């Protein structure tokens, strides 16, 4: 078993997959919930935390693929094409959800 395959199956690989697949999404959902239930101006600490979480998720996914032999959600080897698709979808969906949360908070 190669060192990168071993990293994917041990702590580093499991941690990175947990961050981009679960932890980041849970944090985004929490921040959206906060926006809906606590209306505020658009550029607040919540907005900055939301953007930082998205950036962190993209970075962690990159590190997972580039250095830890990252896999897709169904266990196939991931490529930079997967990373680009993930990044674009994450940003578009996250912006749409933020917009929806901001609209719901007003009304």
For each residue, the residues with C-beta under 8 A, 3 or more apart:
1: 5 6
2: 5 6 69
3: 6 7
4: 7 8 67 68 69
5: 1 2 8 9 69
6: 1 2 3 9 10
7: 3 4 10 12 13 67 68 69
8: 4 5 12 13 68 69 70 71
9: 5 6 13 14
10: 6 7 13 14
11: 14 15
12: 7 8 15 16 68
13: 7 8 9 10 16 17 64 68 69 70
14: 9 10 11 17 18
15: 11 12 18 19
16: 12 13 19 20 60 61 63 64 68 70
17: 13 14 20 21 64 70 71
18: 14 15 21 22 23
19: 15 16 22 23 24 56 57 60
20: 16 17 23 24 57 60 61 64 86
21: 17 18 24 25 73
22: 18 19 25 26
23: 18 19 20 26 27
24: 19 20 21 27 28 53 54 56 57 60
25: 21 22 28 29 57
26: 22 23 29 30
27: 23 24 30 31 49 53
28: 24 25 31 32 50 53 54 94 97
29: 25 26 32 33
30: 26 27 33 34
31: 27 28 34 35 46 49 50 53
32: 28 29 35 36 50 97 98 101
33: 29 30 36 37
34: 30 31 37 38 46
35: 31 32 38 39 40 46 98 101 102 105
36: 32 33 101 104 105
37: 33 34 105
38: 34 35 46 105
39: 35 105 106
40: 35 44 46 105
41: 44
42: 47 102
43: 47 48
44: 40 41 47 48
45: 48 49
46: 31 34 35 38 40 49 50
47: 42 43 44 50 51 98
48: 43 44 45 51 52
49: 27 31 45 46 52 53
50: 28 31 32 46 47 53 54 94 98
51: 47 48 54 55
52: 48 49 55 56
53: 24 27 28 31 49 50 56 57
54: 24 28 50 51 57 58 90 91 94
55: 51 52 58 59
56: 19 24 52 53 59 60
57: 19 20 24 25 53 54 60 61 90
58: 54 55 61 62 86 87 90 91
59: 55 56 62 63
60: 16 19 20 24 56 57 63 64
61: 16 20 57 58 64 65 70 83 86 87
62: 58 59 65 66 83
63: 16 59 60 66 67 68
64: 13 16 17 20 60 61 67 68 70 78
65: 61 62 68 70 78 79 80 82 83
66: 62 63 70 80
67: 4 7 63 64
68: 4 7 8 12 13 16 63 64 65
69: 2 4 5 7 8 13 77
70: 8 13 16 17 61 64 65 66 77 78
71: 8 17 75 76 77 78
72: 75 76 77 78 82
73: 21
74:
75: 71 72
76: 71 72
77: 69 70 71 72
78: 64 65 70 71 72 82 83
79: 65 82 83
80: 65 66 83 84
81: 84 85
82: 65 72 78 79 85 86
83: 61 62 65 78 79 80 86 87
84: 80 81 87 88
85: 81 82 88 89
86: 20 58 61 82 83 89 90
87: 58 61 83 84 90 91
88: 84 85 91 92
89: 85 86 92 93
90: 54 57 58 86 87 93 94
91: 54 58 87 88 94 95
92: 88 89 95 96
93: 89 90 96 97
94: 28 50 54 90 91 97 98
95: 91 92 98 99
96: 92 93 99 100
97: 28 32 93 94 100 101
98: 32 35 47 50 94 95 101 102
99: 95 96 102 103
100: 96 97 103 104
101: 32 35 36 97 98 104 105
102: 35 42 98 99 105 106
103: 99 100 106 107
104: 36 100 101 107
105: 35 36 37 38 39 40 101 102
106: 39 102 103
107: 103 104
